Amino acid sequence: MVGQPGPGLAASQQPGGAEFFSGFACFVGRPNVGKSTLMNALVGTKVAITSSRPQTTRRVIRGIVRRPAAELIVIDTPGLHRPRTLLGERLDSLARSTLTEVDVIGFCIPAADRIGPGDKYLAAELTGRSSTAAGRSRQGPAAREAGQVAGTPVVAIVTKTDEAPREQVASQLAAVAELGDWADIVPVSALADFQLDVLTDVLIGHLPAGRPLYPDGELTDEPEQQLVAELIREAILEGVRDELPHSIAVVVEEMAPRPGRDDLIDVHAFMYVERSSQKAIVIGAKGARLKEVGSQARRQIEALLGSRVYLDLRIKIAKDWQRDPKQLRRLGFYD
């Protein structure tokens, strides 16, 4: 594997005897607190889609951040929330299970948002601090997860500082400090490039010594077809009504260079919605919205693949797929 120490060197050493650190950090928090945007900023390229709609992230996405003596794998997780569908339950379970598999946890709270009961609940769960919310959580699966993450350092990350005045950021930092026993507290702005290097150094400071885990040059381990599907879904989210985003799933059925052409990739994808009325929303008047979705998605896909793309988009109705175990499995959301 490119970038690994040569034979005879200790696992945690590089040529010259310098120690190397590698490991995993995950970002958790309520939906729409800036986790995906922050991961993209740390990695330096887009590996997770972003949207102003909550619960945009539906999968565990890994982005790779490199330093001369470290490799940090950042994991973006679905926002933790009170599930109302089977899909929501699986996304919540996916996020919580990730907490038990990392070396450091980043708990994200926006600078301009009021700290609510959900934040307090999650803070108590992550840090093990006793509170009324934490006491209630002892009765369910959240308590078991809290016990399993005990001992994992948790860094509180105050995100989106560009959206709040300095005084409000300072006040939020003080309020966050009261929520739990944090390993560190770091204010950042992904859009303003504020303290991203500081956050990276703080997270790396909690990693164990070890070899690089990915080949040099890789920025994510997401399959290209999955990245393409997510870019299509992101394009749809930009132009639909508030009630529609959670009802959309995208599957790339086929993606390959066109026979006899080395400058064109054919992408055939299906967008799934739950009702015929939603299909009409995605298509738009005389197909205008679907055309715009296709144009926007194609530009993003071409930038990702570095090639011209022919994008064939079709819509299917999968009734109540968010609540149907069989359809969830078919769309890639497993137990």
C-alpha positions as CSV (number, residue, x, y, z in Angstrom):
1,M,0.0,0.0,0.0
2,V,1.4,3.4,-1.0
3,G,2.5,5.4,2.0
4,Q,3.0,2.6,4.4
5,P,6.2,2.2,6.3
6,G,8.7,-0.2,4.7
7,P,9.6,-3.6,6.0
8,G,11.5,-3.6,9.2
9,L,10.1,-0.4,10.5
10,A,7.9,-0.4,13.6
11,A,4.1,0.0,12.8
12,S,4.1,3.5,14.3
13,Q,7.3,4.8,12.7
14,Q,8.3,6.4,9.5
15,P,11.7,6.7,7.9
16,G,13.9,8.7,10.2
17,G,12.3,7.4,13.3
18,A,9.4,9.8,13.4
19,E,6.2,8.4,15.1
20,F,3.1,8.2,12.9
21,F,-0.5,8.4,14.2
22,S,-3.6,7.1,12.5
23,G,-7.2,6.5,13.5
24,F,-10.9,7.5,13.2
25,A,-12.9,10.4,14.4
26,C,-16.7,10.8,13.9
27,F,-18.9,13.8,13.9
28,V,-22.2,13.5,15.7
29,G,-25.0,15.9,16.6
30,R,-28.5,16.9,15.8
31,P,-29.5,17.1,12.1
32,N,-28.3,20.2,10.2
33,V,-25.5,21.3,12.6
34,G,-22.8,21.4,9.8
35,K,-21.2,18.0,10.1
36,S,-21.0,17.2,6.4
37,T,-19.8,20.7,5.5
38,L,-17.1,20.5,8.2
39,M,-15.9,17.1,7.0
40,N,-15.7,18.3,3.4
41,A,-13.7,21.4,4.5
42,L,-11.2,19.2,6.5
43,V,-10.7,16.8,3.7
44,G,-10.4,19.6,1.2
45,T,-12.9,18.3,-1.3
46,K,-16.5,17.3,-1.5
47,V,-17.0,13.7,-0.2
48,A,-20.4,14.3,1.4
49,I,-23.5,16.1,0.1
50,T,-24.8,19.1,1.9
51,S,-28.2,20.8,2.1
52,S,-30.1,23.2,4.3
53,R,-32.6,20.4,4.8
54,P,-32.2,18.4,8.0
55,Q,-31.3,14.7,7.9
56,T,-29.6,15.0,4.5
57,T,-26.9,12.5,5.5
58,R,-28.1,8.9,5.2
59,R,-24.9,6.9,5.3
60,V,-21.6,6.7,7.2
61,I,-19.2,8.7,5.0
62,R,-15.5,8.5,5.5
63,G,-13.1,11.3,4.4
64,I,-9.3,11.1,4.8
65,V,-7.2,14.0,6.2
66,R,-3.4,13.6,5.9
67,R,-0.6,15.3,7.7
68,P,3.1,14.4,7.4
69,A,3.0,12.3,10.5
70,A,-0.7,11.4,10.7
71,E,-3.7,10.1,8.9
72,L,-7.1,11.1,10.3
73,I,-10.2,9.3,8.9
74,V,-13.2,11.6,9.6
75,I,-16.6,9.8,9.6
76,D,-19.8,11.8,9.0
77,T,-22.9,10.3,10.4
78,P,-26.6,10.9,10.1
79,G,-28.0,13.4,12.5
80,L,-29.3,12.0,15.8
81,H,-33.0,12.6,16.2
82,R,-36.2,11.1,17.4
83,P,-37.1,8.5,14.6
84,R,-40.5,8.6,13.1
85,T,-40.0,5.9,10.4
86,L,-38.1,2.7,10.1
87,L,-35.6,4.5,7.9
88,G,-35.1,7.0,10.8
89,E,-34.6,4.2,13.2
90,R,-31.9,2.6,11.1
91,L,-30.1,5.9,10.5
92,D,-30.2,6.6,14.2
93,S,-28.8,3.1,15.0
94,L,-26.1,3.6,12.3
95,A,-24.9,6.8,13.9
96,R,-24.9,5.4,17.4
97,S,-23.1,2.2,16.4
98,T,-20.3,4.3,14.8
99,L,-19.6,5.9,18.2
100,T,-18.3,2.6,19.5
101,E,-15.8,2.2,16.7
102,V,-13.8,5.4,16.7
103,D,-10.8,6.9,18.6
104,V,-12.3,10.3,19.2
105,I,-15.8,11.8,18.8
106,G,-16.6,15.3,17.7
107,F,-19.9,16.6,19.1
108,C,-21.2,19.5,16.9
109,I,-23.3,22.4,18.1
110,P,-23.8,25.5,15.9
111,A,-22.7,28.9,17.4
112,A,-26.0,30.7,16.6
113,D,-28.4,28.0,17.8
114,R,-30.0,27.9,21.2
115,I,-28.9,24.8,23.2
116,G,-32.0,22.7,23.5
117,P,-33.0,19.5,25.3
118,G,-31.7,17.4,22.4
119,D,-28.2,18.8,22.8
120,K,-28.3,18.3,26.5
121,Y,-29.4,14.8,26.1
122,L,-26.7,13.9,23.6
123,A,-24.0,15.7,25.7
124,A,-25.0,13.7,28.8
125,E,-25.0,10.5,26.8
126,L,-21.6,11.1,25.3
127,T,-19.8,12.3,28.4
128,G,-21.6,10.2,30.9
129,R,-22.5,13.2,33.0
130,S,-25.5,12.7,35.3
131,S,-28.5,14.8,34.4
132,T,-32.3,14.3,34.2
133,A,-32.1,13.6,30.5
134,A,-29.3,11.1,31.1
135,G,-31.3,9.5,33.8
136,R,-34.1,8.9,31.5
137,S,-31.8,7.5,28.9
138,R,-30.7,4.8,31.2
139,Q,-33.9,3.0,30.4
140,G,-33.2,2.5,26.7
141,P,-30.6,1.7,24.1
142,A,-29.1,5.2,24.3
143,A,-27.9,4.3,27.8
144,R,-26.2,1.2,26.5
145,E,-24.4,3.2,23.8
146,A,-23.3,5.7,26.4
147,G,-21.7,3.0,28.4
148,Q,-20.0,1.6,25.3
149,V,-18.4,5.0,24.4
150,A,-17.2,5.6,27.9
151,G,-13.5,6.3,27.8
152,T,-13.6,7.7,24.2
153,P,-12.5,11.3,24.2
154,V,-15.2,13.7,23.1
155,V,-14.3,17.1,21.5
156,A,-17.1,19.7,21.6
157,I,-17.1,21.6,18.2
158,V,-18.9,24.9,18.0
159,T,-19.7,25.1,14.3
160,K,-20.8,27.9,11.9
161,T,-19.1,30.7,13.9
162,D,-19.4,32.8,10.8
163,E,-23.1,33.0,11.4
164,A,-22.8,34.5,14.9
165,P,-21.2,37.7,16.3
166,R,-18.1,37.3,18.4
167,E,-20.0,37.9,21.7
168,Q,-22.5,35.1,20.8
169,V,-19.7,32.7,20.0
170,A,-18.1,33.4,23.3
171,S,-21.4,32.9,25.1
172,Q,-22.0,29.6,23.2
173,L,-18.6,28.4,24.1
174,A,-19.3,29.0,27.8
175,A,-22.7,27.3,27.6
176,V,-21.2,24.3,25.8
177,A,-18.5,24.0,28.5
178,E,-21.2,23.5,31.0
179,L,-22.8,20.6,29.1
180,G,-20.1,18.0,29.7
181,D,-16.6,17.0,30.6
182,W,-15.0,17.6,27.2
183,A,-11.6,16.6,26.1
184,D,-11.4,19.9,24.2
185,I,-13.7,22.6,22.9
186,V,-13.0,24.1,19.5
187,P,-14.9,26.9,17.7
188,V,-14.8,26.5,13.9
189,S,-16.2,27.8,10.6
190,A,-16.0,25.5,7.6
191,L,-17.1,28.3,5.2
192,A,-14.7,30.9,6.6
193,D,-11.8,28.4,7.0
194,F,-11.6,29.4,10.7
195,Q,-9.6,27.1,13.0
196,L,-9.9,24.0,10.7
197,D,-6.1,23.3,11.2
198,V,-6.6,23.7,14.9
199,L,-9.5,21.2,14.9
200,T,-7.5,18.7,12.8
201,D,-4.5,19.0,15.2
202,V,-6.8,18.5,18.2
203,L,-8.4,15.4,16.7
204,I,-5.1,13.9,15.7
205,G,-3.8,14.5,19.2
206,H,-6.3,11.8,20.4
207,L,-5.2,9.2,17.8
208,P,-3.1,6.1,18.6
209,A,0.2,5.4,17.0
210,G,-0.2,3.3,13.9
211,R,0.4,2.8,10.2
212,P,-1.4,4.7,7.4
213,L,-4.7,2.9,6.7
214,Y,-5.4,4.1,3.1
215,P,-3.3,4.4,0.0
216,D,-1.7,7.8,-0.5
217,G,-3.9,10.1,-2.6
218,E,-7.3,8.6,-1.5
219,L,-9.8,11.1,-0.1
220,T,-12.6,8.8,0.7
221,D,-13.5,5.1,0.5
222,E,-17.0,5.7,-0.8
223,P,-17.6,3.8,-4.1
224,E,-18.0,6.2,-7.1
225,Q,-21.5,4.9,-7.9
226,Q,-22.6,5.8,-4.4
227,L,-21.0,9.3,-4.6
228,V,-22.8,9.8,-7.9
229,A,-26.2,8.8,-6.4
230,E,-25.7,11.2,-3.6
231,L,-24.8,14.1,-5.9
232,I,-28.1,13.4,-7.8
233,R,-30.0,13.4,-4.5
234,E,-28.4,16.7,-3.5
235,A,-29.5,18.3,-6.8
236,I,-33.1,17.2,-6.1
237,L,-33.0,18.6,-2.5
238,E,-32.1,22.0,-3.8
239,G,-35.4,22.6,-5.6
240,V,-38.2,20.6,-3.8
241,R,-40.7,21.4,-1.1
242,D,-40.0,21.0,2.5
243,E,-42.0,17.7,2.9
244,L,-40.4,15.9,0.0
245,P,-36.6,15.4,0.8
246,H,-37.1,12.5,3.2
247,S,-39.2,10.7,0.6
248,I,-36.4,10.6,-2.1
249,A,-33.9,7.9,-2.6
250,V,-31.5,7.5,-5.5
251,V,-29.9,4.4,-6.9
252,V,-27.4,4.3,-9.8
253,E,-28.3,1.1,-11.7
254,E,-25.4,1.3,-14.2
255,M,-22.3,3.5,-14.7
256,A,-19.7,2.7,-17.4
257,P,-17.7,4.3,-20.2
258,R,-19.7,4.3,-23.5
259,P,-18.5,1.5,-25.8
260,G,-16.0,2.8,-28.2
261,R,-15.6,6.2,-26.3
262,D,-13.0,7.0,-23.7
263,D,-14.4,10.5,-23.2
264,L,-17.9,9.8,-22.1
265,I,-19.4,7.9,-19.2
266,D,-23.1,6.7,-19.3
267,V,-24.9,7.0,-15.9
268,H,-28.3,5.4,-15.6
269,A,-30.1,6.2,-12.3
270,F,-33.5,5.9,-10.7
271,M,-35.1,8.4,-8.3
272,Y,-37.6,6.8,-5.9
273,V,-40.4,8.6,-4.3
274,E,-43.3,7.3,-2.2
275,R,-46.4,8.8,-4.0
276,S,-47.4,9.9,-7.5
277,S,-47.9,13.5,-6.2
278,Q,-44.3,13.5,-5.3
279,K,-43.3,12.3,-8.7
280,A,-45.1,15.3,-10.2
281,I,-43.2,17.7,-7.9
282,V,-39.8,16.3,-9.0
283,I,-40.8,16.5,-12.7
284,G,-42.2,20.0,-12.4
285,A,-44.2,21.9,-15.0
286,K,-43.4,20.5,-18.4
287,G,-40.4,18.7,-17.0
288,A,-38.6,21.9,-16.1
289,R,-37.5,20.8,-12.6
290,L,-36.3,17.4,-13.7
291,K,-34.3,19.0,-16.4
292,E,-32.7,21.4,-14.0
293,V,-31.9,18.6,-11.5
294,G,-30.3,16.7,-14.4
295,S,-28.1,19.6,-15.5
296,Q,-27.0,20.5,-12.0
297,A,-26.2,16.8,-11.1
298,R,-24.4,16.2,-14.3
299,R,-22.0,19.2,-13.7
300,Q,-21.2,17.8,-10.2
301,I,-20.7,14.3,-11.5
302,E,-18.4,15.4,-14.3
303,A,-16.3,17.3,-11.8
304,L,-16.1,14.2,-9.6
305,L,-15.3,11.8,-12.5
306,G,-13.2,14.1,-14.6
307,S,-15.1,13.1,-17.7
308,R,-18.1,14.1,-19.8
309,V,-21.2,12.4,-18.6
310,Y,-24.5,11.3,-20.2
311,L,-27.0,11.2,-17.3
312,D,-30.2,9.2,-17.7
313,L,-32.6,10.0,-14.9
314,R,-35.9,8.1,-14.3
315,I,-38.4,8.2,-11.5
316,K,-40.2,5.3,-9.9
317,I,-42.8,5.1,-7.1
318,A,-41.9,2.9,-4.2
319,K,-44.9,3.3,-1.9
320,D,-44.0,4.1,1.7
321,W,-40.5,2.8,1.2
322,Q,-39.3,4.5,4.4
323,R,-41.4,2.1,6.4
324,D,-41.1,-1.0,4.4
325,P,-38.2,-3.3,5.4
326,K,-38.0,-5.1,2.0
327,Q,-37.9,-1.8,0.1
328,L,-35.3,-0.4,2.5
329,R,-33.0,-3.3,1.8
330,R,-33.5,-3.0,-1.9
331,L,-32.5,0.7,-1.7
332,G,-29.4,-0.1,0.3
333,F,-30.6,0.6,3.9
334,Y,-29.9,-2.6,5.7
335,D,-30.7,-3.7,9.3
